[in-house]
């Protein structure tokens, strides 16, 4: 561990013991234990939604200065092994989000508390009351993404189909609608769109079709084989089991 990283971790522990969120101790500097995913998996597809307006907030999220994916090196190297398993079958991974700075999480929290801002409800949470987002666990004041070893992703066949670009003002369609009706993602059909709040996104949901269940199982099995666990509420969300920073929440920007 470098001296810089030791001091950062020590300060985080002090802030945490004092009851303050351990999230503002590393404002601008990315530790050298983190990497950009393109350094490890040059052919990974990126669809970094929080750098765009096509997300449940409807605006670019604080802390995202570039459409890139940053992870701890162990998480990135484990993900590279997933990619290696997919390559012989003509598939690749597509990443929606990786490391997420605390300032982005704080943006999520401010949005969730503004119950009058429902501009994106039709697509991203059509069956969920925004007043219950904290209670139901969709929004929290801290995220595993801020620890640097969590990734949101899907699987895409190769050659990758063309995906239409979202333009501000495009009509929104419910994220649980069938593929071809909801927003056109170029991934395998997982039964819902990304960041679809609701039970249809639970990985073990039985109300989706057999092909969608098989696609989710493929993703979950591959990720588990290489040391990732799936969040029970989101088919796209995986965290490295042996994450190097299980209690540390970073706040440097994505750039």
C-alpha positions in Angstrom: 0.0 0.0 0.0 1.4 3.4 -1.0 1.8 6.1 1.7 -0.8 8.2 -0.1 -3.4 5.4 -0.1 -2.6 4.6 3.6 -3.3 8.2 4.6 -6.5 8.3 2.6 -7.7 5.0 4.2 -6.7 6.3 7.7 -8.6 9.5 7.2 -11.7 7.6 6.0 -11.6 5.5 9.2 -11.3 8.7 11.4 -14.3 10.3 9.6 -16.3 7.1 9.9 -15.7 6.7 13.6 -16.7 10.4 14.0 -20.1 9.6 12.4 -19.4 11.5 9.2 -19.9 9.9 5.8 -16.5 8.5 4.7 -17.0 9.8 1.2 -15.3 13.2 0.9 -11.8 12.3 1.8 -10.5 11.8 -1.7 -12.0 14.6 -3.7 -9.9 14.7 -6.9 -7.3 11.9 -6.9 -7.8 8.4 -8.3 -5.7 5.9 -6.3 -3.2 3.9 -8.3 -5.1 0.7 -7.3 -7.9 1.8 -9.7 -7.8 1.4 -13.5 -9.8 2.4 -16.5 -11.4 -0.7 -17.9 -10.1 0.0 -21.4 -6.6 -0.7 -20.1 -7.7 -4.2 -19.1 -10.5 -5.0 -21.6 -9.9 -2.8 -24.7 -12.9 -4.3 -26.6 -15.5 -3.9 -23.8 -18.5 -1.9 -24.9 -19.4 1.2 -22.8 -22.9 2.7 -22.4 -22.2 4.9 -19.4 -25.8 6.1 -18.7 -25.0 8.6 -15.9 -22.8 10.6 -18.2 -26.0 11.1 -20.4 -29.5 12.3 -19.8 -30.9 8.8 -20.4 -31.1 7.7 -16.8 -33.7 7.8 -14.0 -32.7 11.4 -13.1 -33.1 12.7 -16.6 -29.9 14.7 -16.4 -26.1 14.1 -16.5 -25.2 13.0 -13.0 -22.7 14.9 -10.8 -19.2 13.5 -10.8 -19.3 12.0 -14.3 -16.9 14.0 -16.4 -16.3 11.4 -19.1 -18.2 8.3 -20.4 -15.6 5.9 -19.0 -15.5 2.9 -16.6 -13.2 2.9 -13.6 -12.7 -0.1 -11.3 -10.3 -1.5 -8.8 -7.7 -3.6 -10.6 -8.9 -6.9 -9.0 -12.4 -6.2 -10.2 -11.2 -5.2 -13.7 -9.0 -8.3 -14.0 -11.9 -10.6 -12.9 -14.1 -8.9 -15.5 -11.5 -9.6 -18.1 -11.8 -13.3 -17.4 -15.6 -13.0 -18.0 -14.8 -11.4 -21.3 -12.4 -14.2 -22.2 -15.1 -16.8 -21.5 -17.5 -15.0 -23.8 -15.2 -14.4 -26.8 -15.4 -17.9 -28.3 -19.2 -17.7 -28.3 -19.3 -14.4 -30.2 -20.4 -12.2 -27.3 -19.0 -9.3 -25.3 -19.8 -7.4 -22.2 -21.5 -4.0 -22.2 -21.0 -1.8 -19.2 -23.6 0.7 -17.9 -21.8 1.9 -14.7 -18.7 1.1 -12.7 -17.1 3.1 -9.9 -19.5 5.9 -8.9 -18.3 8.9 -6.8 -20.1 9.8 -3.6 -21.1 13.1 -5.2 -23.1 11.1 -7.7 -24.8 9.2 -4.9 -25.6 12.5 -3.2 -27.2 13.6 -6.5 -29.4 10.5 -6.5 -30.5 11.2 -2.9 -31.4 14.9 -3.7 -33.4 13.7 -6.7 -35.2 11.0 -4.7 -36.2 13.5 -2.0 -37.8 15.8 -4.6 -41.0 13.8 -5.0 -42.4 16.3 -7.5 -39.7 15.5 -10.1 -41.2 12.6 -11.9 -40.2 13.4 -15.5 -38.6 9.9 -16.0 -41.1 7.8 -14.1 -42.8 6.4 -17.2 -39.6 4.6 -18.3 -37.6 3.9 -15.2 -40.1 3.4 -12.3 -43.6 3.1 -13.7 -44.8 0.7 -11.0 -43.0 2.3 -8.1 -44.1 5.2 -5.9 -41.2 7.7 -5.7 -42.0 8.4 -2.1 -41.0 4.8 -1.3 -37.6 4.7 -3.1 -35.6 4.8 0.1 -37.9 2.5 2.0 -37.8 -0.1 -0.8 -34.0 0.1 -1.2 -33.8 1.6 -4.7 -31.9 4.7 -3.4 -29.5 4.9 -0.5 -27.1 7.4 0.9 -24.2 5.1 0.1 -23.6 2.7 -2.8 -21.3 -0.3 -3.3 -20.3 1.3 -6.6 -18.4 4.0 -4.6 -16.1 1.2 -3.3 -14.9 0.6 -6.8 -15.6 -3.1 -7.3 -19.2 -3.1 -8.4 -20.3 -3.0 -12.0 -23.6 -2.8 -13.9 -23.4 -4.7 -17.2 -25.1 -6.9 -19.8 -24.2 -9.2 -22.6 -24.1 -8.2 -26.3 -23.9 -10.5 -29.4 -21.1 -9.8 -31.9 -21.1 -8.0 -34.2 -22.9 -5.6 -31.9 -26.2 -4.5 -33.3 -26.5 -0.7 -33.8 -28.2 0.9 -30.8 -30.2 4.1 -31.5 -29.0 7.1 -29.6 -31.3 8.6 -27.0 -32.1 12.3 -27.6 -33.5 14.5 -24.9 -37.2 14.8 -25.4 -37.6 11.3 -27.0 -40.8 9.6 -25.9 -40.3 7.4 -22.9 -41.6 3.8 -22.8 -42.0 1.6 -19.8 -38.8 -0.4 -19.1 -40.7 -3.6 -18.5 -42.2 -3.7 -22.0 -41.0 -6.4 -24.4 -37.8 -5.9 -26.3 -38.6 -4.0 -29.5 -41.1 -1.9 -27.6 -39.1 -0.5 -24.7 -35.9 1.6 -25.4 -33.9 -0.3 -28.0 -30.9 -1.7 -26.2 -28.5 -3.8 -28.3 -27.9 -6.4 -25.6 -29.4 -9.9 -25.2 -33.0 -9.6 -24.0 -32.8 -9.6 -20.2 -36.6 -9.0 -19.7 -36.3 -5.3 -18.7 -34.2 -2.3 -19.5 -31.3 -1.2 -17.4 -32.2 0.6 -14.1 -35.8 -0.6 -14.3 -37.0 -0.2 -10.7 -39.4 -2.9 -9.8 -39.8 -6.7 -9.3 -39.5 -7.5 -13.0 -35.8 -6.7 -12.6 -35.2 -9.2 -9.8 -32.8 -11.8 -11.3 -35.0 -14.7 -10.1 -38.3 -13.2 -11.3 -40.4 -16.0 -12.9 -42.8 -13.6 -14.8 -40.4 -13.1 -17.7 -40.0 -15.5 -20.5 -37.8 -18.6 -20.6 -35.3 -17.0 -23.0 -35.0 -13.9 -20.8 -34.4 -16.2 -17.8 -31.8 -18.1 -19.6 -30.0 -14.9 -20.6 -30.0 -13.7 -17.0 -28.7 -17.1 -15.8 -25.9 -17.0 -18.3 -24.8 -13.5 -17.1 -25.1 -14.5 -13.4 -23.3 -17.8 -13.9 -20.4 -16.2 -15.8 -20.0 -13.5 -13.2 -20.2 -15.9 -10.3 -17.5 -18.1 -11.9 -15.1 -15.2 -11.7 -15.9 -14.1 -8.2 -18.9 -11.7 -8.5 -22.2 -11.8 -6.6 -25.5 -10.6 -8.0 -27.7 -8.1 -6.2 -31.1 -9.8 -5.6 -33.0 -6.7 -6.9 -31.1 -6.0 -10.1 -30.1 -8.5 -12.8 -27.4 -6.1 -14.1 -25.6 -5.4 -10.7 -22.6 -7.4 -9.6 -20.0 -6.9 -6.8 -16.6 -8.6 -6.5 -16.7 -11.0 -3.5 -13.2 -10.2 -2.3 -13.4 -6.4 -3.0 -10.3 -4.6 -1.7 -12.2 -1.7 -0.1 -15.3 -3.2 1.5 -15.6 -0.3 3.9 -14.2 2.7 1.9 -16.3 5.0 -0.2 -14.4 7.1 -2.7 -15.3 10.5 -4.2 -12.9 11.3 -7.0 -14.6 12.1 -10.3 -15.1 9.7 -13.2 -12.8 11.2 -15.9 
